[in-house]
Amino acid sequence: MARTDAVAEQETLALEAPGRSLVRRILWGAAHLISIAALVIAWEGLARSGTFTPFVLPSLSSVIERIWSDAQSGELAINTGLTVYRALVGFLISAVFGILIGLAMSRNVVANWFFDPVVSVGFPMPKIAFLPVVILWLGVYDVSKITMIVVDAIFPVIAATVIAIKGVERELIWSARNMGASDRELMWQIVLPAAMPQILTGLQVALPLSMIVAVVAEMLMGGYGLGGAMMTASRFADSRGVFAGIVEIAIVGYVLVKGMSLLRRRLLIWHQEANEPTTA
C-alpha cells in the first residue's frame, strides 16, 4: 500500500512539473520587465512633474504618439527598413568574410602572417576614423554606410573564429586523424562544430555593433534611416522626434539581439549549453 502511494505521488509530481516550470518561466519573464517598467514610470513622472520642459524631456506618452504618427505616415517603416537592411547586409558580409579569414589564419601560416598585423592594429582602432576616406571614395549612399559597418563588425568575428579554432581540443583532432578523416572531413565534422559556440559569440558581438555603426553612419552621412531621421529632427528642434528615434532604435536593437540569441540556441541544440539551466 505504501509503495502504491509513493508511485501515485511521483506520478502527481511528474504531472505538476511542466505546470510549475511554465509558471516559473512566466514569473521570471515578468521580473525582467521590472527595470523597464521603472524606467517608463520615472520618465513619464519626471516629464509631467515640471522639473524639465517638454523640449528637454518630452513625456513618453507624447513620444509614443509621435511614433504612431510616423507609423501611420509610413515614415517609420521606411526608416526602420533601411537601417535594418544596412545593418544586416553589413553583418552578413562581416560574418562570411570574418569566418573565412579566421579559418585561414588558424589553419595556414602564410595567411596568419599576412592578416595578423592587420587584425592586431585594426581591432582596437576606432574605425570611425575611416569615415572621411569612405565618403571621399564611395560617397554618402548605401555602399559607404555598409562598408563602414563591415570595417567595424568584421574584427570581432575574425578574432572569435581564430580563438575558437585554436581552442579545439587536440585529442579530438588526433582521434579523427587516426580514424582516417581527410582535411575536409576534419574541418566540417570536427573543428567547426567544436568551435561553433565561440564563433557564434563573435557573431553576437558583431550584430549589435552593426546596428550601432549603421545608426551612427546615418547620423553623419544623412539621408533616410533611423539615425538620419533623428538628426533631421534635431536640426528642426523637434524634441519628440529625437526621443522617438531613441525608442525605435532601442526596440529594433533588442529584437535583433533576441533573434540572434534564439538562432544560437537552435544551432547549438546539440551542445551542452542547450541542456544547462539558464536565466535568459
MARSE-477665 format. One line per 8 residues: number of its first residue (from 1); their letters; for each residue x, y, z of N, C-alpha, C. Coordinates in steps of 0.05 Angstrom, whole numbers. Each point is the difference from the previous one (the first is absolute). Last residue first. Layout:
// residues N
NUM = A = X/Y/Z/X/Y/Z/X/Y/Z ~ ...
***
This chain:
// residues 280
280 = ATTPENAE = 364/665/-379/-6/17/-22/-28/-3/-9 ~ 51/-48/68/-18/21/10/-8/19/-22 ~ 29/-111/3/8/27/-7/-20/19/11 ~ 39/-111/2/-19/20/8/10/27/-5 ~ 33/-80/-63/5/11/27/-21/20/7 ~ 8/-46/-85/-12/-17/21/4/11/28 ~ 38/39/-79/-29/0/-5/-15/-16/21 ~ 95/6/-2/-11/24/11/-30/1/-5
272 = QHWILLRR = 55/-72/-34/-7/-2/29/-13/25/11 ~ -10/-25/-106/21/7/19/-10/-1/29 ~ -53/-12/-82/15/-24/7/21/5/22 ~ -53/69/-38/-18/-17/15/14/-26/8 ~ 28/86/-47/16/-15/20/-18/-18/16 ~ -35/55/-69/24/-11/-13/16/-17/20 ~ -78/47/30/-8/-20/-21/25/-14/-11 ~ 12/70/62/-11/-23/13/-8/-22/-20
264 = RLLSMGKV = 31/83/-34/21/-15/14/-10/-25/13 ~ -62/59/-37/14/-15/-21/23/-16/12 ~ -47/58/57/-17/-24/-7/14/-17/-22 ~ 41/81/24/2/-18/23/-17/-26/-6 ~ -3/72/-62/26/-14/-1/3/-20/22 ~ -77/54/1/-1/-18/-22/26/-16/-3 ~ -4/68/64/-16/-24/9/-2/-20/-23 ~ 43/82/-20/16/-16/20/-15/-25/9
256 = LVYGVIAI = -46/60/-57/22/-12/-14/17/-18/19 ~ -70/52/37/-11/-21/-17/22/-15/-14 ~ 23/77/49/-8/-22/18/-10/-24/-16 ~ 21/79/-47/24/-13/10/-7/-24/18 ~ -71/54/-30/11/-15/-22/25/-15/9 ~ -39/58/63/-17/-23/-6/11/-17/-22 ~ 45/80/21/2/-19/23/-17/-25/-6 ~ -5/72/-60/26/-14/-3/3/-21/22
248 = EVIGAFVG = -76/56/3/-1/-18/-23/25/-16/-3 ~ -4/67/67/-17/-23/6/-1/-20/-22 ~ 46/80/-16/14/-16/21/-16/-24/7 ~ -39/62/-59/22/-15/-13/15/-17/20 ~ -65/59/32/-13/-22/-14/21/-17/-14 ~ 29/78/41/-5/-21/20/-15/-23/-13 ~ 16/74/-55/26/-11/9/-5/-23/19 ~ -75/48/-30/11/-16/-21/26/-13/8
240 = RSDAFRSA = -41/63/58/-15/-26/-1/11/-18/-21 ~ 36/87/5/8/-17/23/-14/-27/0 ~ 25/75/-74/-23/-18/5/8/-20/21 ~ 50/74/-49/-7/3/29/-25/-16/7 ~ 50/0/-85/-25/16/1/-10/3/29 ~ 78/-50/-18/5/25/-14/-25/18/1 ~ -6/-88/35/17/17/17/5/28/-13 ~ -46/-68/-48/-17/11/22/16/18/18
232 = TMMAGGLG = 47/-44/-67/-18/19/-12/-18/13/21 ~ 56/-69/27/16/24/-5/-18/21/-13 ~ -38/-85/15/6/14/25/15/26/-4 ~ -17/-55/-75/-25/12/10/5/15/26 ~ 71/-51/-36/-5/24/-15/-24/15/9 ~ 18/-84/40/20/20/7/-4/26/-14 ~ -55/-72/-24/-6/9/27/19/21/9 ~ -18/-7/-105/10/-18/21/-6/11/27
224 = YGGMLMEA = 20/52/-100/-20/-15/14/12/-20/19 ~ 60/85/-23/-17/-17/-16/-21/-14/18 ~ 103/32/32/-26/10/-8/-16/-20/-16 ~ 92/-2/44/-3/2/-29/-26/11/-9 ~ 21/-15/94/22/16/-11/-3/5/-30 ~ -64/-54/48/1/26/12/21/18/-13 ~ -5/-90/-27/-23/15/-10/-1/28/12 ~ 66/-59/32/5/7/-28/-22/17/-12
216 = VVAVIMSL = -13/-37/86/20/22/0/6/10/-28 ~ -57/-75/9/-13/24/10/19/24/0 ~ 35/-84/-24/-19/8/-20/-14/26/8 ~ 59/-42/61/14/14/-22/-19/9/-21 ~ -37/-51/70/11/25/10/13/16/-22 ~ -30/-87/-20/-22/18/4/10/28/9 ~ 63/-69/-6/-9/7/-27/-23/21/2 ~ 30/-39/79/20/19/-10/-8/10/-28
208 = PLAVQLGT = -50/-69/40/-7/26/10/20/21/-8 ~ 21/-86/-33/-26/9/-9/-9/26/13 ~ 84/-47/22/0/15/-25/-27/11/-8 ~ 13/-57/77/13/26/4/-3/18/-25 ~ -29/-88/-5/-18/14/18/11/28/8 ~ 53/-59/-52/-22/10/-16/-20/16/17 ~ 70/-44/44/11/22/-16/-21/12/-18 ~ -24/-76/47/4/22/19/11/24/-14
200 = LIQPMAAP = -7/-79/-48/-26/13/3/1/22/21 ~ 77/-52/-12/-5/15/-25/-27/15/2 ~ 22/-59/70/15/25/1/-3/17/-25 ~ -44/-85/3/-9/17/21/15/27/2 ~ 27/-68/-66/-24/15/-5/-9/18/23 ~ 76/-67/-11/5/29/3/-25/17/-2 ~ -2/-95/-10/11/5/26/5/30/5 ~ -33/-29/-86/-19/-5/22/11/6/27
192 = LVIQWMLE = 62/7/-72/-21/21/0/-22/-5/21 ~ 70/-66/-10/10/26/9/-22/21/2 ~ -22/-91/-30/13/1/26/5/29/9 ~ -40/-24/-85/-13/-18/19/11/1/28 ~ 32/53/-77/-29/3/1/-13/-17/22 ~ 97/-1/-14/-9/28/3/-31/1/5 ~ 41/-84/-19/9/10/26/-11/28/5 ~ -14/-39/-84/-17/-12/21/7/10/27
184 = RDSAGMNR = 55/29/-70/-27/11/-3/-19/-11/21 ~ 88/-36/-5/0/28/10/-27/13/-2 ~ -3/-105/11/15/18/-18/-1/28/12 ~ -6/-95/56/-15/23/-10/18/17/-18 ~ 17/-87/52/2/3/-29/-15/24/-11 ~ 17/-32/93/-22/-14/-12/-1/4/-30 ~ 64/45/54/5/-29/2/-22/-17/-12 ~ -10/94/3/22/-7/-18/5/-30/1
176 = ASWILERE = -62/35/61/-11/0/-27/21/-7/-21 ~ 28/9/90/-18/-23/-3/-11/-2/-28 ~ 51/75/22/17/-24/-2/-17/-25/-4 ~ -44/82/16/13/0/-26/16/-25/-4 ~ -40/13/84/-20/-4/-21/12/-2/-28 ~ 56/22/73/-8/-28/1/-21/-7/-21 ~ 30/90/17/17/-15/-18/-8/-29/-1 ~ -69/82/20/17/-20/14/16/-16/-20
168 = VGKIAIVT = -30/102/-18/-11/-27/-3/19/-21/12 ~ 15/97/-9/-7/-12/26/-13/-27/-2 ~ 25/55/-76/25/-7/15/-6/-13/26 ~ -72/32/-50/12/-23/-14/26/-8/14 ~ -47/75/35/-16/-24/2/14/-24/-13 ~ 39/87/-7/2/-11/28/-15/-26/2 ~ -7/45/-82/28/-9/4/2/-13/28 ~ -83/40/-22/5/-25/-15/28/-11/4
160 = AAIVPFIA = -25/83/41/-14/-23/12/5/-26/-15 ~ 36/80/-36/13/-7/25/-13/-24/13 ~ -39/36/-78/26/-12/-6/13/-10/26 ~ -80/47/8/-5/-26/-12/26/-14/-5 ~ 1/90/32/-8/-20/21/-4/-28/-11 ~ 21/69/-64/22/-7/18/-8/-19/22 ~ -60/40/-67/14/-24/-8/21/-9/19 ~ -59/81/4/-10/-25/11/16/-24/-7
152 = DVVIMTIK = 22/92/-31/-2/-1/29/-7/-28/11 ~ 5/18/-94/26/6/11/0/-2/31 ~ -82/-10/-46/18/-23/-4/27/5/12 ~ -62/71/0/-9/-22/18/19/-24/-2 ~ 14/72/-59/8/7/28/-9/-22/20 ~ -27/-10/-90/29/-3/3/9/6/28 ~ -89/17/-22/4/-28/4/30/-6/3 ~ -23/88/-21/-10/-7/27/5/-29/6
144 = SVDYVGLW = 20/31/-87/19/11/20/-9/-7/29 ~ -56/-25/-71/25/-15/-2/20/10/21 ~ -86/44/-11/0/-25/14/26/-15/0 ~ 11/103/-17/-24/-17/-5/4/-27/15 ~ 58/83/-14/-15/-1/25/-25/-19/-3 ~ 103/0/-52/-23/17/3/-14/-4/26 ~ 83/-43/-33/-25/-13/-7/-24/18/2 ~ 95/27/17/1/-21/-20/-27/-9/-10
136 = LIVVPLFA = 9/67/69/14/9/-24/0/-20/-22 ~ -37/-24/83/-17/19/-13/14/11/-25 ~ 49/-58/54/-22/-15/-13/-18/19/-15 ~ 69/38/52/11/-14/-24/-22/-14/-15 ~ -23/41/83/6/20/-22/11/-13/-25 ~ -16/-59/75/-24/11/-12/6/22/-22 ~ 60/-53/61/0/-5/-28/-24/14/-15 ~ 13/1/96/20/17/-13/1/-4/-30
128 = IKPMPFGV = -54/-52/60/-13/24/-10/19/19/-13 ~ 25/-82/46/-4/-1/-29/-14/24/-11 ~ 66/-18/87/-27/10/-6/-5/3/-30 ~ 69/-73/44/-1/26/-12/-29/9/-3 ~ 33/-88/31/-4/21/21/-4/28/-11 ~ 10/-73/-64/-21/-7/20/-3/22/21 ~ 68/2/-72/-27/9/-6/-20/-5/22 ~ 93/-30/5/-1/30/-1/-29/9/-3
120 = SVVPDFFW = 16/-93/0/11/11/25/-2/30/1 ~ -25/-45/-80/-20/-4/22/10/12/26 ~ 60/1/-72/-24/17/-7/-21/-2/22 ~ 78/-56/5/6/29/6/-24/18/-5 ~ -12/-93/-21/3/5/28/7/29/7 ~ -9/-42/-91/-23/14/12/5/8/30 ~ 69/-46/-54/-10/23/-15/-21/15/15 ~ 37/-81/36/22/20/-3/-10/26/-13
112 = NAVVNRSM = -58/-74/3/3/11/27/22/22/0 ~ -13/-49/-79/-23/17/5/2/14/27 ~ 66/-64/-21/3/24/-17/-23/20/5 ~ -2/-85/44/21/18/11/2/25/-16 ~ -89/-61/14/21/5/-20/19/20/11 ~ -79/-29/47/8/-25/-13/24/4/-19 ~ -45/70/52/4/-21/20/12/-25/-13 ~ -24/78/-52/21/7/19/7/-23/19
104 = ALGILIGF = -72/-10/-62/26/0/-14/22/6/20 ~ -88/4/33/8/-28/-7/27/-1/-13 ~ -36/85/17/8/-13/25/8/-29/-5 ~ -35/48/-72/27/10/7/10/-13/25 ~ -88/-21/-26/20/-10/-20/28/9/7 ~ -71/33/52/4/-28/6/21/-11/-20 ~ -25/89/-13/14/-3/25/5/-29/7 ~ -51/22/-77/29/5/-4/15/-2/26
96 = VASILFGV = -94/-14/5/12/-18/-20/30/4/-2 ~ -49/58/58/0/-27/10/14/-19/-20 ~ -12/91/-24/20/-3/21/2/-29/10 ~ -68/22/-61/26/1/-13/22/-4/20 ~ -86/6/35/4/-25/-15/26/-1/-15 ~ -24/80/47/6/-22/18/5/-26/-15 ~ -27/76/-49/28/3/10/7/-23/19 ~ -88/2/-30/18/-6/-23/29/3/9
88 = LARYVTLG = -66/22/64/1/-29/-6/18/-7/-23 ~ -13/92/24/13/-14/22/3/-30/-7 ~ -48/55/-61/29/7/0/15/-16/22 ~ -94/-9/-3/12/-11/-24/30/5/0 ~ -51/39/68/3/-29/5/13/-13/-25 ~ -20/91/-7/21/-4/21/5/-30/4 ~ -70/25/-59/26/7/-11/23/-5/20 ~ -91/-13/28/8/-20/-20/28/6/-11
80 = TNIALEGS = -39/62/59/8/-25/14/10/-21/-20 ~ -34/81/-35/25/5/15/10/-25/14 ~ -84/-4/-46/22/5/-19/27/3/15 ~ -79/-10/51/6/-25/-15/24/4/-18 ~ -35/75/45/13/-18/19/9/-26/-15 ~ -52/65/-46/28/9/3/15/-20/18 ~ -95/-1/-23/18/-17/-15/29/7/4 ~ -84/36/41/8/14/-24/19/-18/-18
72 = QADSWIRE = -32/-30/85/-23/3/-18/8/13/-26 ~ 65/-10/68/-8/-26/-10/-23/2/-20 ~ 30/77/46/20/-8/-20/-8/-27/-13 ~ -52/29/72/-4/18/-23/19/-7/-22 ~ 10/-45/81/-25/-9/-13/-5/17/-25 ~ 71/27/55/7/-25/-14/-24/-11/-15 ~ -14/75/54/16/7/-23/8/-25/-16 ~ -46/-11/81/-18/12/-20/16/7/-25
64 = IVSSLSPL = 49/-30/72/-14/-22/-12/-20/10/-21 ~ 45/64/51/19/-13/-18/-13/-23/-15 ~ -48/44/67/1/17/-24/20/-12/-20 ~ -8/-43/83/-26/-3/-15/1/17/-25 ~ 72/5/60/1/-25/-15/-26/-2/-17 ~ 35/98/25/-11/-23/13/0/-24/-18 ~ 75/77/-10/-28/-4/-6/-10/-25/15 ~ 84/66/17/-8/-28/4/-30/-2/-5
56 = VFPTFTGS = 47/79/-25/22/-15/11/-7/-29/4 ~ -67/59/-30/21/0/-20/24/-17/9 ~ -75/17/58/-6/-21/-21/21/-1/-22 ~ 31/33/97/-18/10/-20/-6/-23/-20 ~ 25/-20/104/12/6/-26/-21/10/-19 ~ -25/-15/88/28/4/4/15/7/-25 ~ -95/-23/11/8/28/-4/29/5/5 ~ -55/-84/1/3/14/25/7/29/-3
48 = RALGEWAI = -11/-69/-70/-25/13/8/3/16/26 ~ 73/-50/-37/-9/18/-21/-25/15/8 ~ 36/-66/59/18/24/-2/-10/20/-21 ~ -46/-83/8/-4/16/24/17/26/-1 ~ 8/-65/-70/-26/14/-1/-4/18/24 ~ 79/-53/0/-1/19/-23/-25/16/-1 ~ 7/-69/64/17/23/7/0/21/-22 ~ -46/-81/-16/-14/16/20/16/25/8
40 = VLAAISIL = 40/-62/-60/-24/13/-12/-14/18/20 ~ 71/-53/32/10/21/-18/-23/15/-13 ~ -21/-75/52/10/21/18/10/24/-17 ~ -26/-78/-46/-23/13/12/8/24/17 ~ 67/-56/-33/-12/16/-22/-23/16/10 ~ 40/-60/60/18/23/-5/-11/18/-22 ~ -47/-81/19/-1/19/23/17/25/-6 ~ -11/-82/-54/-13/24/-8/0/22/21
32 = HAAGWLIR = 34/-90/12/17/14/-19/-12/27/-8 ~ -50/-60/53/21/13/16/19/16/-18 ~ -67/-54/-40/-11/24/12/20/15/16 ~ 26/-83/-34/-3/19/-22/-12/27/10 ~ 6/-71/61/26/10/-6/0/20/-23 ~ -80/-44/23/8/18/21/27/12/-5 ~ -31/-65/-60/-17/24/-2/9/21/21 ~ 40/-86/2/9/16/-23/-15/26/-3
24 = RVLSRGPA = -26/-60/67/26/11/7/10/17/-23 ~ -79/-49/-14/-5/23/19/27/14/6 ~ 5/-78/-51/-12/21/-15/-5/25/17 ~ 32/-78/42/20/11/-18/-10/23/-16 ~ -60/-49/52/17/16/17/22/14/-16 ~ -56/-61/-44/-15/24/7/17/18/17 ~ 36/-84/-24/-2/18/-23/-15/26/7 ~ 5/-67/69/26/13/-7/-2/18/-24
16 = ELALTEQE = -72/-58/37/1/28/9/26/14/-9 ~ -14/-93/-17/-21/15/-15/1/30/7 ~ 57/-60/46/8/1/-28/-19/16/-17 ~ -20/-16/91/22/20/-3/9/2/-29 ~ -64/-66/20/-11/26/3/20/22/-3 ~ 29/-89/-2/-15/6/-24/-12/28/2 ~ 43/-34/76/19/6/-21/-14/8/-26 ~ -53/-30/72/11/27/5/20/8/-21
8 = AVADTRAM = -36/-86/-4/-21/20/-7/11/29/5 ~ 54/-72/26/-1/1/-29/-20/21/-9 ~ 6/-18/92/24/14/-10/0/3/-30 ~ -70/-49/41/-2/29/6/24/15/-10 ~ 2/-93/-7/-20/11/-18/-3/30/4 ~ 53/-48/60/14/2/-26/-19/13/-20 ~ -34/-20/85/18/23/1/14/5/-26 ~ -53/-77/8/-17/24/0/17/25/0
***
